[in-house]
Amino acid sequence: MVVAAELDRLTVAYPAFRFRSQLIGRHGVRWVAERKNGLHPGLHTAITADLVELRAALASEEGSDQAR
């Protein structure tokens, strides 16, 4: 299953987040990323239909953590 494999890859790549996919009626699948520690500053939740956009948001979040 492609969705399960992608969720596994995201979990390995970004361990500070939990991931799921959600079918939103006729709009299709949405990818959801939520920070495990909600009190940590920065990105808390991301919801998008575009997996590339989700990865970009998570990658920029990682870069901002390293700059601190």
Residue pairs with C-beta under 8 A, 6 or more apart in sequence:
3 21
3 29
6 21
6 51
7 19
7 20
7 21
10 17
10 19
10 33
10 54
10 55
10 58
11 17
11 18
11 19
13 58
14 33
14 58
14 62
16 35
16 36
16 37
16 40
17 33
17 34
17 35
17 36
17 58
18 33
18 34
18 36
19 31
19 32
19 33
19 34
20 31
20 32
21 29
21 30
21 31
21 32
22 29
22 30
22 32
23 29
23 30
24 30
27 49
28 49
29 49
30 47
30 48
30 49
31 46
31 47
31 48
31 49
31 50
31 51
31 54
32 45
32 46
32 47
33 43
33 45
33 46
33 47
33 54
33 57
33 58
34 44
34 45
35 42
35 43
35 44
35 45
38 44
42 61
42 64
42 65
43 57
43 58
43 61
46 54
46 57
46 58
48 54
48 57
